[in-house]
Amino acid sequence: MGAFWHPECFCCRACSQPITENEFSLSGRNPYHKSCFKELHHPKCEVCHQFIPTNGAGLIEYRSHPYWKQKYCPSHEHDCTARCCSCERLE
């Protein structure tokens, strides 16, 4: 980050609470608790409404319908999730 902070001033941009953990996330120059950052920025599956899981490399990997832009977990392609016969959106 290239900056110095008083411990009591190093606060999460989302919840305004001090960050006391060794791990945190940055968006620009704004620090976040990892959980706050996930809640704000991590995509949720539009089928199961859970956070889209990360792959083995720690990257967020999802599928998206080319027309509807529906983001969903890769597992829903093969788990018998209902798909509309007309528009192919997952239900």
Backbone as CSV, one residue per row, in Angstrom:
resi,resn,N_x,N_y,N_z,CA_x,CA_y,CA_z,C_x,C_y,C_z
1,MET,0.817,-1.195,0.000,0.000,0.000,0.000,0.856,1.252,0.000
2,GLY,2.040,1.178,0.573,2.904,2.341,0.585,2.424,3.459,1.486
3,ALA,1.681,3.129,2.534,1.153,4.151,3.434,1.248,3.657,4.873
4,PHE,1.241,4.590,5.799,1.281,4.258,7.216,-0.043,4.638,7.854
5,TRP,-0.495,3.844,8.795,-1.773,4.056,9.464,-1.593,3.864,10.969
6,HIS,-2.278,4.659,11.765,-2.415,4.337,13.175,-3.305,3.102,13.234
7,PRO,-3.063,2.175,14.138,-3.922,0.980,14.204,-5.408,1.319,14.317
8,GLU,-5.750,2.331,15.097,-7.160,2.690,15.270,-7.729,3.414,14.044
9,CYS,-6.873,3.870,13.152,-7.318,4.569,11.938,-7.438,3.634,10.727
10,PHE,-6.854,2.444,10.849,-6.896,1.488,9.741,-8.227,0.752,9.805
11,CYS,-9.242,1.345,9.176,-10.617,0.851,9.280,-11.143,0.388,7.928
12,CYS,-12.042,-0.547,8.000,-12.720,-1.075,6.821,-13.605,0.003,6.210
13,ARG,-13.516,0.160,4.909,-14.306,1.166,4.203,-15.808,0.840,4.228
14,ALA,-16.146,-0.440,4.374,-17.554,-0.844,4.349,-18.231,-0.718,5.711
15,CYS,-17.587,-1.252,6.768,-18.243,-1.298,8.078,-17.672,-0.298,9.077
16,SER,-16.599,0.379,8.708,-15.946,1.400,9.539,-15.314,0.855,10.815
17,GLN,-15.200,-0.461,10.936,-14.558,-1.067,12.102,-13.065,-1.234,11.823
18,PRO,-12.221,-1.171,12.866,-10.780,-1.354,12.671,-10.468,-2.727,12.075
19,ILE,-9.460,-2.764,11.242,-8.998,-4.026,10.665,-7.859,-4.516,11.542
20,THR,-8.093,-5.618,12.233,-7.086,-6.155,13.147,-6.457,-7.430,12.608
21,GLU,-7.040,-8.024,11.568,-6.497,-9.241,10.983,-5.265,-8.913,10.143
22,ASN,-4.430,-9.925,9.921,-3.258,-9.738,9.061,-3.643,-9.719,7.594
23,GLU,-4.766,-10.321,7.247,-5.211,-10.348,5.855,-6.383,-9.400,5.673
24,PHE,-6.335,-8.637,4.598,-7.410,-7.716,4.255,-7.407,-7.543,2.749
25,SER,-8.434,-6.930,2.232,-8.545,-6.692,0.792,-8.480,-5.201,0.517
26,LEU,-7.992,-4.869,-0.666,-7.930,-3.476,-1.098,-8.743,-3.299,-2.368
27,SER,-9.433,-2.198,-2.438,-10.068,-1.772,-3.674,-9.601,-0.343,-3.875
28,GLY,-8.706,-0.165,-4.833,-8.039,1.135,-4.957,-7.142,1.306,-3.740
29,ARG,-7.326,2.384,-3.012,-6.558,2.596,-1.781,-7.412,2.346,-0.538
30,ASN,-8.590,1.777,-0.724,-9.512,1.551,0.385,-9.368,0.143,0.946
31,PRO,-9.089,0.022,2.250,-8.981,-1.303,2.867,-10.353,-1.838,3.290
32,TYR,-10.491,-3.155,3.238,-11.726,-3.833,3.632,-11.379,-5.094,4.418
33,HIS,-12.233,-5.465,5.377,-12.157,-6.812,5.925,-12.423,-7.747,4.753
34,LYS,-11.822,-8.917,4.760,-12.055,-9.853,3.659,-13.536,-10.191,3.531
35,SER,-14.225,-10.359,4.658,-15.653,-10.701,4.609,-16.488,-9.541,4.068
36,CYS,-16.145,-8.312,4.421,-16.878,-7.145,3.909,-16.659,-6.991,2.409
37,PHE,-15.421,-7.195,1.972,-15.104,-7.090,0.549,-15.885,-8.140,-0.241
38,LYS,-15.924,-9.371,0.300,-16.652,-10.442,-0.383,-18.126,-10.087,-0.507
39,GLU,-18.712,-9.586,0.557,-20.136,-9.232,0.542,-20.429,-8.156,-0.509
40,LEU,-19.500,-7.220,-0.699,-19.710,-6.118,-1.641,-19.374,-6.460,-3.092
41,HIS,-18.332,-7.274,-3.299,-17.790,-7.419,-4.648,-17.828,-8.826,-5.239
42,HIS,-17.976,-9.848,-4.410,-17.943,-11.222,-4.909,-19.296,-11.540,-5.552
43,PRO,-19.318,-12.030,-6.787,-20.607,-12.294,-7.442,-21.356,-13.460,-6.805
44,LYS,-22.682,-13.359,-6.839,-23.536,-14.438,-6.343,-24.180,-15.140,-7.527
45,CYS,-24.365,-16.428,-7.363,-25.016,-17.247,-8.379,-26.489,-16.859,-8.462
46,GLU,-26.983,-16.665,-9.669,-28.382,-16.289,-9.860,-29.314,-17.496,-9.830
47,VAL,-28.747,-18.688,-9.633,-29.556,-19.895,-9.511,-29.711,-20.273,-8.035
48,CYS,-28.589,-20.471,-7.329,-28.642,-20.910,-5.929,-28.493,-19.753,-4.941
49,HIS,-28.168,-18.567,-5.421,-28.042,-17.345,-4.616,-26.915,-17.404,-3.581
50,GLN,-25.945,-18.293,-3.791,-24.763,-18.380,-2.938,-23.615,-17.664,-3.649
51,PHE,-22.552,-17.339,-2.885,-21.375,-16.775,-3.531,-20.819,-17.804,-4.503
52,ILE,-20.432,-17.363,-5.686,-19.846,-18.268,-6.672,-18.497,-18.716,-6.126
53,PRO,-18.268,-20.031,-6.038,-17.032,-20.521,-5.420,-15.804,-20.214,-6.273
54,THR,-14.668,-20.179,-5.616,-13.401,-19.999,-6.328,-12.921,-21.359,-6.819
55,ASN,-12.111,-21.347,-7.862,-11.560,-22.593,-8.389,-10.285,-22.959,-7.619
56,GLY,-9.599,-23.990,-8.057,-8.388,-24.462,-7.382,-7.285,-23.425,-7.307
57,ALA,-7.274,-22.468,-8.225,-6.258,-21.410,-8.233,-6.690,-20.201,-7.407
58,GLY,-7.874,-20.271,-6.787,-8.361,-19.153,-5.981,-9.063,-18.071,-6.785
59,LEU,-9.348,-18.345,-8.050,-10.015,-17.369,-8.913,-11.514,-17.639,-8.965
60,ILE,-12.291,-16.593,-9.104,-13.738,-16.737,-9.237,-14.032,-17.163,-10.667
61,GLU,-14.661,-18.320,-10.793,-14.973,-18.846,-12.121,-16.472,-19.099,-12.189
62,TYR,-17.133,-18.504,-13.169,-18.572,-18.695,-13.310,-18.923,-18.845,-14.776
63,ARG,-20.146,-19.266,-15.014,-20.673,-19.357,-16.365,-21.668,-18.217,-16.541
64,SER,-21.898,-17.843,-17.785,-22.816,-16.743,-18.052,-23.568,-17.026,-19.341
65,HIS,-24.864,-16.822,-19.306,-25.669,-16.983,-20.515,-25.322,-15.826,-21.448
66,PRO,-25.020,-16.087,-22.737,-24.574,-15.021,-23.639,-25.596,-13.907,-23.860
67,TYR,-26.883,-14.230,-23.803,-27.889,-13.198,-24.029,-28.377,-12.593,-22.722
68,TRP,-28.699,-13.423,-21.745,-29.303,-12.959,-20.497,-28.281,-12.436,-19.498
69,LYS,-27.012,-12.734,-19.690,-25.942,-12.319,-18.772,-26.155,-12.875,-17.360
70,GLN,-26.850,-13.986,-17.265,-27.109,-14.645,-15.995,-25.826,-15.338,-15.533
71,LYS,-25.293,-14.936,-14.372,-24.088,-15.560,-13.828,-24.500,-16.726,-12.937
72,TYR,-23.801,-17.861,-13.108,-24.131,-19.014,-12.280,-22.901,-19.889,-12.056
73,CYS,-22.975,-20.705,-11.009,-21.888,-21.616,-10.653,-21.666,-22.621,-11.783
74,PRO,-20.421,-22.973,-12.086,-20.161,-23.968,-13.127,-20.858,-25.301,-12.853
75,SER,-21.065,-25.642,-11.595,-21.683,-26.931,-11.256,-23.112,-27.051,-11.771
76,HIS,-23.797,-25.936,-11.991,-25.187,-25.992,-12.448,-25.326,-26.454,-13.901
77,GLU,-24.234,-26.499,-14.638,-24.313,-26.996,-16.011,-24.544,-28.498,-16.051
78,HIS,-24.178,-29.196,-14.968,-24.234,-30.662,-14.977,-24.992,-31.239,-13.788
79,ASP,-25.679,-30.415,-13.000,-26.348,-30.930,-11.798,-27.863,-31.047,-11.960
80,CYS,-28.324,-31.091,-13.184,-29.757,-31.249,-13.492,-30.591,-30.044,-13.078
81,THR,-29.990,-28.869,-12.998,-30.752,-27.648,-12.744,-31.682,-27.417,-13.928
82,ALA,-32.931,-27.102,-13.634,-33.917,-26.890,-14.703,-33.500,-25.730,-15.604
83,ARG,-33.695,-25.938,-16.904,-33.358,-24.926,-17.904,-34.571,-24.730,-18.805
84,CYS,-34.943,-23.496,-19.035,-36.082,-23.195,-19.905,-35.792,-23.713,-21.317
85,CYS,-36.753,-24.426,-21.894,-36.584,-24.976,-23.244,-36.586,-23.890,-24.317
86,SER,-37.174,-22.749,-24.020,-37.266,-21.672,-24.993,-36.048,-20.749,-24.938
87,CYS,-35.789,-20.172,-23.764,-34.719,-19.165,-23.673,-33.422,-19.712,-23.082
88,GLU,-33.443,-20.929,-22.552,-32.289,-21.616,-21.982,-31.767,-21.026,-20.677
89,ARG,-32.521,-20.105,-20.067,-32.098,-19.614,-18.753,-32.266,-20.717,-17.727
90,LEU,-31.346,-20.744,-16.771,-31.448,-21.700,-15.675,-32.462,-21.197,-14.669
91,GLU,-33.187,-22.105,-14.073,-34.213,-21.736,-13.083,-33.690,-21.893,-11.681
